[in-house]
């Protein structure tokens, strides 16, 4: 078994939404705002993807030497979210 760490920093734009983590196109786990998980996955697993509401990330190939993956929303939206209430 291989271990990977998924990190989701604190976000303001999608703070109430939960990312669904797909491993080889099958739902594997969920990741909440400001959460970090260390998971054991099969050596045969090839791809990982994050899904949020109606959008998803690009498919990321799992490499043998990469053990940490940071999952975050659009950086522009996170910076502009505090100002959107003023508009």
C-alpha positions in Angstrom: 0.0 0.0 0.0 1.1 3.5 -0.8 0.4 6.5 1.4 -0.5 10.0 0.1 -1.4 13.1 2.0 -4.2 15.4 0.7 -4.2 19.0 2.0 -6.9 21.6 1.6 -6.0 25.1 2.9 -8.5 27.4 4.5 -10.6 29.0 1.8 -13.1 31.8 1.8 -15.0 31.2 -1.5 -16.0 27.6 -1.2 -15.6 27.2 2.6 -19.0 25.4 3.0 -18.4 23.0 0.1 -16.8 19.6 0.3 -14.5 18.2 -2.4 -15.1 14.7 -3.5 -11.9 12.9 -4.2 -12.0 10.4 -7.0 -9.4 7.6 -7.4 -9.4 6.1 -10.8 -12.9 7.5 -11.5 -14.4 6.0 -8.3 -15.4 8.1 -5.3 -12.8 7.5 -2.6 -13.2 10.1 0.1 -14.2 13.7 0.9 -12.1 16.7 1.9 -13.6 19.6 3.9 -12.3 23.2 4.3 -8.9 23.4 6.1 -8.6 19.6 6.4 -5.6 17.3 5.8 -5.9 13.5 5.4 -3.3 10.8 5.0 -4.7 7.9 3.0 -3.5 4.4 2.0 -4.1 3.6 -1.6 -3.4 0.7 -3.8 -0.1 0.5 -5.7 -2.2 0.0 -8.8 -4.0 3.3 -8.5 -3.0 5.6 -11.4 -5.1 8.8 -11.3 -6.7 11.1 -8.7 -9.2 13.9 -9.3 -11.0 16.4 -7.1 -14.7 17.3 -7.7 -16.6 20.3 -6.4 -20.2 20.9 -7.2 -20.4 20.9 -11.0 -16.7 21.4 -11.7 -13.7 19.2 -11.3 -9.9 19.4 -11.5 -7.7 17.9 -14.2 -6.9 14.3 -13.8 -3.6 14.0 -11.9 -1.3 11.1 -12.5 -0.1 9.5 -9.2 3.7 9.4 -9.2 5.8 7.2 -7.0 7.8 10.0 -5.5 5.0 12.5 -4.9 3.3 11.9 -1.6 1.5 15.3 -0.9 -1.2 16.8 -3.1 -2.7 20.3 -2.3 -6.2 20.8 -3.4 -7.5 24.4 -3.6 -10.2 26.4 -5.3 -9.5 29.2 -7.8 -7.1 31.6 -6.2 -8.7 34.7 -7.8 -12.1 33.8 -6.3 -10.6 33.2 -2.9 -9.1 36.7 -2.9 -12.2 38.4 -4.2 -14.8 36.6 -2.0 -14.4 39.1 1.0 -15.2 42.0 -1.3 -18.2 40.4 -3.1 -20.5 41.3 -0.2 -19.8 44.9 -0.8 -21.0 44.7 -4.4 
